[in-house]
Amino acid sequence: MLARVLSWIAPAITPDTVATINYVLRLLGHFLGFAALAFFWFRAVFPKLTPASAALVALFATACTAALDEWHQGSIATRTGKIGDVLLDTSGAMCALALCIWFYRRAGRTKTANMAAAESATAAEK
């Protein structure tokens, strides 16, 4: 299907280029899919834990899911499970969780700055 779409977009595309694009898209799919999973795990446990603890729980849960996915693929005759895929999936999770922590800290600084500005304005009015 990808080959048909790509040959429609670029008729002179070679099979090697199609294979390379397919490979990159599959890697990107793994990376982004497990990044999304880690984000959802973070959001699920965040209300009960500190941000750092929530990120660790989310990372552990996502890494376990990636390992179980590859183990399952290894048990199917037409598929192979690869440790490299587990590492790729976990790196996607780590990037998503780093962004979660960054946004959380940024929002905390903004909230603190806004509160300080409001207190200064209130003090100046008195």
VMD Tcl script that builds the backbone (N, CA, C; Angstrom):
set m [mol new atoms 378]
animate dup $m
set s [atomselect $m all]
$s set {name element resname resid chain x y z} {
  {N N MET 1 A 0.821 -1.187 0.000}
  {CA C MET 1 A 0.000 0.000 0.000}
  {C C MET 1 A 0.870 1.258 0.000}
  {N N LEU 2 A 1.893 1.263 0.866}
  {CA C LEU 2 A 2.802 2.410 0.918}
  {C C LEU 2 A 3.485 2.615 -0.426}
  {N N ALA 3 A 3.890 1.514 -1.053}
  {CA C ALA 3 A 4.562 1.619 -2.354}
  {C C ALA 3 A 3.649 2.263 -3.389}
  {N N ARG 4 A 2.364 1.922 -3.348}
  {CA C ARG 4 A 1.424 2.519 -4.302}
  {C C ARG 4 A 1.283 4.019 -4.070}
  {N N VAL 5 A 1.144 4.400 -2.819}
  {CA C VAL 5 A 0.992 5.825 -2.490}
  {C C VAL 5 A 2.248 6.594 -2.896}
  {N N LEU 6 A 3.409 6.053 -2.532}
  {CA C LEU 6 A 4.657 6.742 -2.862}
  {C C LEU 6 A 4.894 6.809 -4.370}
  {N N SER 7 A 4.535 5.747 -5.089}
  {CA C SER 7 A 4.731 5.789 -6.541}
  {C C SER 7 A 3.744 6.738 -7.201}
  {N N TRP 8 A 2.612 6.967 -6.577}
  {CA C TRP 8 A 1.665 7.961 -7.092}
  {C C TRP 8 A 2.205 9.371 -6.864}
  {N N ILE 9 A 2.838 9.585 -5.683}
  {CA C ILE 9 A 3.409 10.900 -5.361}
  {C C ILE 9 A 4.678 11.150 -6.174}
  {N N ALA 10 A 5.543 10.141 -6.215}
  {CA C ALA 10 A 6.822 10.267 -6.932}
  {C C ALA 10 A 6.989 9.032 -7.819}
  {N N PRO 11 A 6.559 9.094 -9.052}
  {CA C PRO 11 A 6.591 7.912 -9.938}
  {C C PRO 11 A 7.984 7.298 -10.124}
  {N N ALA 12 A 9.033 8.060 -9.986}
  {CA C ALA 12 A 10.385 7.535 -10.218}
  {C C ALA 12 A 11.015 6.932 -8.964}
  {N N ILE 13 A 10.245 6.741 -7.916}
  {CA C ILE 13 A 10.807 6.241 -6.657}
  {C C ILE 13 A 11.264 4.791 -6.816}
  {N N THR 14 A 12.391 4.465 -6.211}
  {CA C THR 14 A 12.946 3.117 -6.328}
  {C C THR 14 A 12.444 2.229 -5.195}
  {N N PRO 15 A 12.459 0.925 -5.379}
  {CA C PRO 15 A 12.046 0.004 -4.312}
  {C C PRO 15 A 12.895 0.150 -3.047}
  {N N ASP 16 A 14.181 0.459 -3.208}
  {CA C ASP 16 A 15.034 0.665 -2.034}
  {C C ASP 16 A 14.586 1.873 -1.227}
  {N N THR 17 A 14.194 2.933 -1.914}
  {CA C THR 17 A 13.716 4.132 -1.229}
  {C C THR 17 A 12.406 3.842 -0.518}
  {N N VAL 18 A 11.528 3.083 -1.151}
  {CA C VAL 18 A 10.263 2.694 -0.519}
  {C C VAL 18 A 10.548 1.881 0.743}
  {N N ALA 19 A 11.487 0.956 0.661}
  {CA C ALA 19 A 11.840 0.130 1.822}
  {C C ALA 19 A 12.402 0.987 2.949}
  {N N THR 20 A 13.224 1.962 2.612}
  {CA C THR 20 A 13.792 2.848 3.627}
  {C C THR 20 A 12.707 3.688 4.292}
  {N N ILE 21 A 11.813 4.236 3.497}
  {CA C ILE 21 A 10.715 5.041 4.051}
  {C C ILE 21 A 9.824 4.171 4.937}
  {N N ASN 22 A 9.548 2.959 4.495}
  {CA C ASN 22 A 8.744 2.025 5.290}
  {C C ASN 22 A 9.414 1.749 6.636}
  {N N TYR 23 A 10.715 1.516 6.610}
  {CA C TYR 23 A 11.471 1.234 7.830}
  {C C TYR 23 A 11.411 2.420 8.796}
  {N N VAL 24 A 11.631 3.617 8.280}
  {CA C VAL 24 A 11.610 4.819 9.126}
  {C C VAL 24 A 10.215 5.044 9.708}
  {N N LEU 25 A 9.178 4.848 8.909}
  {CA C LEU 25 A 7.816 5.024 9.402}
  {C C LEU 25 A 7.464 4.007 10.481}
  {N N ARG 26 A 7.954 2.784 10.338}
  {CA C ARG 26 A 7.703 1.767 11.369}
  {C C ARG 26 A 8.419 2.135 12.672}
  {N N LEU 27 A 9.653 2.608 12.567}
  {CA C LEU 27 A 10.370 3.042 13.773}
  {C C LEU 27 A 9.662 4.214 14.438}
  {N N LEU 28 A 9.249 5.161 13.629}
  {CA C LEU 28 A 8.533 6.327 14.145}
  {C C LEU 28 A 7.220 5.915 14.809}
  {N N GLY 29 A 6.539 4.953 14.220}
  {CA C GLY 29 A 5.299 4.445 14.808}
  {C C GLY 29 A 5.525 3.826 16.175}
  {N N HIS 30 A 6.573 3.013 16.292}
  {CA C HIS 30 A 6.917 2.431 17.593}
  {C C HIS 30 A 7.236 3.534 18.598}
  {N N PHE 31 A 8.087 4.443 18.209}
  {CA C PHE 31 A 8.538 5.521 19.095}
  {C C PHE 31 A 7.348 6.342 19.591}
  {N N LEU 32 A 6.510 6.800 18.675}
  {CA C LEU 32 A 5.378 7.655 19.045}
  {C C LEU 32 A 4.280 6.885 19.776}
  {N N GLY 33 A 4.061 5.642 19.389}
  {CA C GLY 33 A 3.044 4.834 20.060}
  {C C GLY 33 A 3.370 4.600 21.530}
  {N N PHE 34 A 4.612 4.267 21.800}
  {CA C PHE 34 A 4.995 4.027 23.186}
  {C C PHE 34 A 5.192 5.335 23.950}
  {N N ALA 35 A 5.487 6.424 23.245}
  {CA C ALA 35 A 5.503 7.741 23.884}
  {C C ALA 35 A 4.102 8.092 24.363}
  {N N ALA 36 A 3.109 7.833 23.530}
  {CA C ALA 36 A 1.719 8.088 23.910}
  {C C ALA 36 A 1.304 7.203 25.084}
  {N N LEU 37 A 1.703 5.944 25.056}
  {CA C LEU 37 A 1.384 5.041 26.161}
  {C C LEU 37 A 1.977 5.547 27.468}
  {N N ALA 38 A 3.222 5.995 27.426}
  {CA C ALA 38 A 3.866 6.526 28.631}
  {C C ALA 38 A 3.144 7.772 29.125}
  {N N PHE 39 A 2.727 8.641 28.210}
  {CA C PHE 39 A 1.978 9.837 28.591}
  {C C PHE 39 A 0.681 9.449 29.297}
  {N N PHE 40 A -0.031 8.467 28.762}
  {CA C PHE 40 A -1.285 8.051 29.382}
  {C C PHE 40 A -1.055 7.406 30.744}
  {N N TRP 41 A 0.018 6.625 30.879}
  {CA C TRP 41 A 0.362 6.068 32.186}
  {C C TRP 41 A 0.669 7.201 33.170}
  {N N PHE 42 A 1.424 8.183 32.721}
  {CA C PHE 42 A 1.762 9.326 33.576}
  {C C PHE 42 A 0.496 10.021 34.050}
  {N N ARG 43 A -0.414 10.275 33.124}
  {CA C ARG 43 A -1.663 10.958 33.478}
  {C C ARG 43 A -2.511 10.110 34.420}
  {N N ALA 44 A -2.431 8.796 34.295}
  {CA C ALA 44 A -3.232 7.912 35.141}
  {C C ALA 44 A -2.739 7.897 36.580}
  {N N VAL 45 A -1.433 7.936 36.791}
  {CA C VAL 45 A -0.894 7.825 38.148}
  {C C VAL 45 A -0.485 9.167 38.742}
  {N N PHE 46 A -0.440 10.215 37.939}
  {CA C PHE 46 A 0.015 11.523 38.419}
  {C C PHE 46 A -0.795 12.076 39.595}
  {N N PRO 47 A -2.117 11.968 39.599}
  {CA C PRO 47 A -2.849 12.563 40.727}
  {C C PRO 47 A -2.491 11.954 42.086}
  {N N LYS 48 A -1.976 10.730 42.083}
  {CA C LYS 48 A -1.682 10.048 43.341}
  {C C LYS 48 A -0.216 10.126 43.755}
  {N N LEU 49 A 0.660 10.536 42.833}
  {CA C LEU 49 A 2.098 10.523 43.078}
  {C C LEU 49 A 2.715 11.867 42.719}
  {N N THR 50 A 3.951 12.053 43.147}
  {CA C THR 50 A 4.699 13.230 42.708}
  {C C THR 50 A 5.014 13.067 41.221}
  {N N PRO 51 A 5.320 14.143 40.528}
  {CA C PRO 51 A 5.617 14.016 39.092}
  {C C PRO 51 A 6.773 13.052 38.797}
  {N N ALA 52 A 7.821 13.117 39.596}
  {CA C ALA 52 A 8.961 12.224 39.351}
  {C C ALA 52 A 8.572 10.767 39.581}
  {N N SER 53 A 7.829 10.497 40.636}
  {CA C SER 53 A 7.383 9.125 40.900}
  {C C SER 53 A 6.424 8.648 39.825}
  {N N ALA 54 A 5.533 9.518 39.392}
  {CA C ALA 54 A 4.598 9.150 38.317}
  {C C ALA 54 A 5.358 8.822 37.040}
  {N N ALA 55 A 6.406 9.588 36.747}
  {CA C ALA 55 A 7.212 9.331 35.550}
  {C C ALA 55 A 7.923 7.981 35.659}
  {N N LEU 56 A 8.437 7.654 36.833}
  {CA C LEU 56 A 9.109 6.358 37.011}
  {C C LEU 56 A 8.132 5.197 36.862}
  {N N VAL 57 A 6.946 5.324 37.447}
  {CA C VAL 57 A 5.932 4.274 37.313}
  {C C VAL 57 A 5.533 4.128 35.847}
  {N N ALA 58 A 5.320 5.256 35.171}
  {CA C ALA 58 A 4.941 5.225 33.756}
  {C C ALA 58 A 6.043 4.602 32.903}
  {N N LEU 59 A 7.295 4.936 33.195}
  {CA C LEU 59 A 8.415 4.365 32.439}
  {C C LEU 59 A 8.498 2.858 32.651}
  {N N PHE 60 A 8.362 2.416 33.892}
  {CA C PHE 60 A 8.411 0.994 34.195}
  {C C PHE 60 A 7.278 0.245 33.497}
  {N N ALA 61 A 6.065 0.788 33.592}
  {CA C ALA 61 A 4.909 0.134 32.968}
  {C C ALA 61 A 5.064 0.069 31.449}
  {N N THR 62 A 5.561 1.135 30.863}
  {CA C THR 62 A 5.730 1.166 29.407}
  {C C THR 62 A 6.845 0.227 28.968}
  {N N ALA 63 A 7.940 0.193 29.706}
  {CA C ALA 63 A 9.040 -0.717 29.366}
  {C C ALA 63 A 8.592 -2.177 29.489}
  {N N CYS 64 A 7.808 -2.478 30.512}
  {CA C CYS 64 A 7.284 -3.842 30.657}
  {C C CYS 64 A 6.356 -4.194 29.498}
  {N N THR 65 A 5.527 -3.250 29.090}
  {CA C THR 65 A 4.634 -3.479 27.948}
  {C C THR 65 A 5.447 -3.730 26.685}
  {N N ALA 66 A 6.495 -2.947 26.478}
  {CA C ALA 66 A 7.348 -3.129 25.300}
  {C C ALA 66 A 8.018 -4.505 25.322}
  {N N ALA 67 A 8.516 -4.909 26.490}
  {CA C ALA 67 A 9.170 -6.217 26.610}
  {C C ALA 67 A 8.173 -7.353 26.365}
  {N N LEU 68 A 6.978 -7.223 26.932}
  {CA C LEU 68 A 5.964 -8.261 26.718}
  {C C LEU 68 A 5.518 -8.311 25.258}
  {N N ASP 69 A 5.446 -7.170 24.609}
  {CA C ASP 69 A 5.086 -7.124 23.190}
  {C C ASP 69 A 6.118 -7.859 22.351}
  {N N GLU 70 A 7.382 -7.606 22.613}
  {CA C GLU 70 A 8.445 -8.280 21.857}
  {C C GLU 70 A 8.500 -9.770 22.184}
  {N N TRP 71 A 8.254 -10.125 23.441}
  {CA C TRP 71 A 8.206 -11.536 23.819}
  {C C TRP 71 A 7.081 -12.235 23.063}
  {N N HIS 72 A 5.930 -11.577 22.989}
  {CA C HIS 72 A 4.799 -12.136 22.251}
  {C C HIS 72 A 5.137 -12.285 20.767}
  {N N GLN 73 A 5.780 -11.272 20.200}
  {CA C GLN 73 A 6.159 -11.357 18.787}
  {C C GLN 73 A 7.125 -12.506 18.546}
  {N N GLY 74 A 8.002 -12.758 19.518}
  {CA C GLY 74 A 8.953 -13.857 19.388}
  {C C GLY 74 A 8.298 -15.230 19.396}
  {N N SER 75 A 7.090 -15.306 19.945}
  {CA C SER 75 A 6.393 -16.593 20.004}
  {C C SER 75 A 5.560 -16.869 18.748}
  {N N ILE 76 A 5.525 -15.922 17.826}
  {CA C ILE 76 A 4.779 -16.083 16.576}
  {C C ILE 76 A 5.778 -16.430 15.473}
  {N N ALA 77 A 5.453 -17.450 14.704}
  {CA C ALA 77 A 6.398 -17.984 13.710}
  {C C ALA 77 A 6.813 -16.952 12.665}
  {N N THR 78 A 5.923 -16.068 12.285}
  {CA C THR 78 A 6.237 -15.119 11.211}
  {C C THR 78 A 6.798 -13.799 11.718}
  {N N ARG 79 A 6.980 -13.682 13.031}
  {CA C ARG 79 A 7.474 -12.431 13.614}
  {C C ARG 79 A 8.746 -12.708 14.409}
  {N N THR 80 A 9.469 -11.643 14.728}
  {CA C THR 80 A 10.647 -11.780 15.574}
  {C C THR 80 A 10.596 -10.708 16.660}
  {N N GLY 81 A 10.995 -11.071 17.842}
  {CA C GLY 81 A 11.092 -10.116 18.932}
  {C C GLY 81 A 12.531 -9.634 19.032}
  {N N LYS 82 A 12.717 -8.332 19.136}
  {CA C LYS 82 A 14.068 -7.767 19.159}
  {C C LYS 82 A 14.238 -6.868 20.374}
  {N N ILE 83 A 15.372 -6.994 21.039}
  {CA C ILE 83 A 15.677 -6.137 22.181}
  {C C ILE 83 A 15.818 -4.680 21.723}
  {N N GLY 84 A 16.266 -4.482 20.494}
  {CA C GLY 84 A 16.380 -3.125 19.952}
  {C C GLY 84 A 15.034 -2.416 19.897}
  {N N ASP 85 A 13.980 -3.175 19.619}
  {CA C ASP 85 A 12.641 -2.579 19.604}
  {C C ASP 85 A 12.207 -2.179 21.011}
  {N N VAL 86 A 12.561 -2.978 21.996}
  {CA C VAL 86 A 12.243 -2.626 23.386}
  {C C VAL 86 A 12.964 -1.328 23.755}
  {N N LEU 87 A 14.214 -1.216 23.347}
  {CA C LEU 87 A 14.975 0.001 23.636}
  {C C LEU 87 A 14.401 1.205 22.896}
  {N N LEU 88 A 13.984 1.017 21.655}
  {CA C LEU 88 A 13.356 2.102 20.896}
  {C C LEU 88 A 12.051 2.536 21.552}
  {N N ASP 89 A 11.222 1.569 21.926}
  {CA C ASP 89 A 9.951 1.875 22.571}
  {C C ASP 89 A 10.166 2.600 23.899}
  {N N THR 90 A 11.135 2.141 24.654}
  {CA C THR 90 A 11.422 2.758 25.956}
  {C C THR 90 A 12.006 4.155 25.775}
  {N N SER 91 A 12.778 4.365 24.728}
  {CA C SER 91 A 13.304 5.713 24.486}
  {C C SER 91 A 12.178 6.674 24.115}
  {N N GLY 92 A 11.178 6.203 23.386}
  {CA C GLY 92 A 10.006 7.025 23.110}
  {C C GLY 92 A 9.290 7.397 24.397}
  {N N ALA 93 A 9.177 6.431 25.302}
  {CA C ALA 93 A 8.551 6.687 26.602}
  {C C ALA 93 A 9.354 7.711 27.397}
  {N N MET 94 A 10.668 7.565 27.384}
  {CA C MET 94 A 11.514 8.496 28.136}
  {C C MET 94 A 11.383 9.924 27.604}
  {N N CYS 95 A 11.321 10.076 26.299}
  {CA C CYS 95 A 11.164 11.418 25.714}
  {C C CYS 95 A 9.825 12.028 26.103}
  {N N ALA 96 A 8.769 11.239 26.031}
  {CA C ALA 96 A 7.441 11.747 26.403}
  {C C ALA 96 A 7.401 12.136 27.872}
  {N N LEU 97 A 8.003 11.327 28.712}
  {CA C LEU 97 A 7.985 11.623 30.150}
  {C C LEU 97 A 8.861 12.832 30.483}
  {N N ALA 98 A 9.950 13.000 29.757}
  {CA C ALA 98 A 10.770 14.204 29.951}
  {C C ALA 98 A 9.954 15.443 29.606}
  {N N LEU 99 A 9.170 15.363 28.536}
  {CA C LEU 99 A 8.296 16.486 28.179}
  {C C LEU 99 A 7.219 16.711 29.237}
  {N N CYS 100 A 6.668 15.639 29.780}
  {CA C CYS 100 A 5.665 15.775 30.854}
  {C C CYS 100 A 6.251 16.512 32.047}
  {N N ILE 101 A 7.436 16.115 32.485}
  {CA C ILE 101 A 8.084 16.753 33.629}
  {C C ILE 101 A 8.417 18.203 33.297}
  {N N TRP 102 A 8.914 18.444 32.100}
  {CA C TRP 102 A 9.256 19.814 31.700}
  {C C TRP 102 A 8.025 20.712 31.723}
  {N N PHE 103 A 6.904 20.224 31.149}
  {CA C PHE 103 A 5.672 21.020 31.151}
  {C C PHE 103 A 5.160 21.238 32.563}
  {N N TYR 104 A 5.263 20.205 33.401}
  {CA C TYR 104 A 4.816 20.341 34.789}
  {C C TYR 104 A 5.632 21.415 35.511}
  {N N ARG 105 A 6.931 21.351 35.364}
  {CA C ARG 105 A 7.785 22.349 36.031}
  {C C ARG 105 A 7.567 23.744 35.465}
  {N N ARG 106 A 7.398 23.839 34.169}
  {CA C ARG 106 A 7.150 25.129 33.535}
  {C C ARG 106 A 5.828 25.722 34.026}
  {N N ALA 107 A 4.810 24.881 34.113}
  {CA C ALA 107 A 3.512 25.346 34.604}
  {C C ALA 107 A 3.621 25.778 36.061}
  {N N GLY 108 A 4.420 25.074 36.850}
  {CA C GLY 108 A 4.615 25.445 38.251}
  {C C GLY 108 A 5.312 26.788 38.385}
  {N N ARG 109 A 6.321 27.042 37.541}
  {CA C ARG 109 A 7.015 28.332 37.576}
  {C C ARG 109 A 6.080 29.454 37.155}
  {N N THR 110 A 5.281 29.207 36.133}
  {CA C THR 110 A 4.346 30.225 35.664}
  {C C THR 110 A 3.314 30.520 36.740}
  {N N LYS 111 A 2.809 29.475 37.377}
  {CA C LYS 111 A 1.822 29.645 38.433}
  {C C LYS 111 A 2.415 30.435 39.592}
  {N N THR 112 A 3.641 30.097 39.987}
  {CA C THR 112 A 4.315 30.795 41.076}
  {C C THR 112 A 4.556 32.254 40.700}
  {N N ALA 113 A 4.988 32.505 39.468}
  {CA C ALA 113 A 5.232 33.876 39.030}
  {C C ALA 113 A 3.932 34.668 38.994}
  {N N ASN 114 A 2.855 34.056 38.547}
  {CA C ASN 114 A 1.561 34.735 38.508}
  {C C ASN 114 A 1.063 35.040 39.916}
  {N N MET 115 A 1.278 34.105 40.842}
  {CA C MET 115 A 0.851 34.328 42.229}
  {C C MET 115 A 1.657 35.462 42.843}
  {N N ALA 116 A 2.958 35.494 42.568}
  {CA C ALA 116 A 3.804 36.554 43.106}
  {C C ALA 116 A 3.400 37.907 42.533}
  {N N ALA 117 A 3.077 37.951 41.249}
  {CA C ALA 117 A 2.652 39.199 40.623}
  {C C ALA 117 A 1.326 39.674 41.220}
  {N N ALA 118 A 0.425 38.733 41.472}
  {CA C ALA 118 A -0.865 39.093 42.064}
  {C C ALA 118 A -0.688 39.615 43.482}
  {N N GLU 119 A 0.209 38.998 44.241}
  {CA C GLU 119 A 0.475 39.466 45.607}
  {C C GLU 119 A 1.106 40.850 45.592}
  {N N SER 120 A 2.009 41.094 44.646}
  {CA C SER 120 A 2.642 42.414 44.532}
  {C C SER 120 A 1.613 43.475 44.173}
  {N N ALA 121 A 0.706 43.124 43.275}
  {CA C ALA 121 A -0.329 44.075 42.875}
  {C C ALA 121 A -1.261 44.370 44.045}
  {N N THR 122 A -1.584 43.353 44.806}
  {CA C THR 122 A -2.454 43.536 45.968}
  {C C THR 122 A -1.752 44.394 47.012}
  {N N ALA 123 A -0.461 44.146 47.245}
  {CA C ALA 123 A 0.308 44.925 48.218}
  {C C ALA 123 A 0.442 46.381 47.756}
  {N N ALA 124 A 0.574 46.606 46.456}
  {CA C ALA 124 A 0.738 47.966 45.931}
  {C C ALA 124 A -0.564 48.743 46.069}
  {N N GLU 125 A -1.707 48.047 46.004}
  {CA C GLU 125 A -3.001 48.727 46.138}
  {C C GLU 125 A -3.255 49.198 47.553}
  {N N LYS 126 A -2.650 48.531 48.521}
  {CA C LYS 126 A -2.895 48.877 49.925}
  {C C LYS 126 A -2.110 50.059 50.342}
}
mol reanalyze $m
mol bondsrecalc $m
mol representation Tube
mol addrep $m
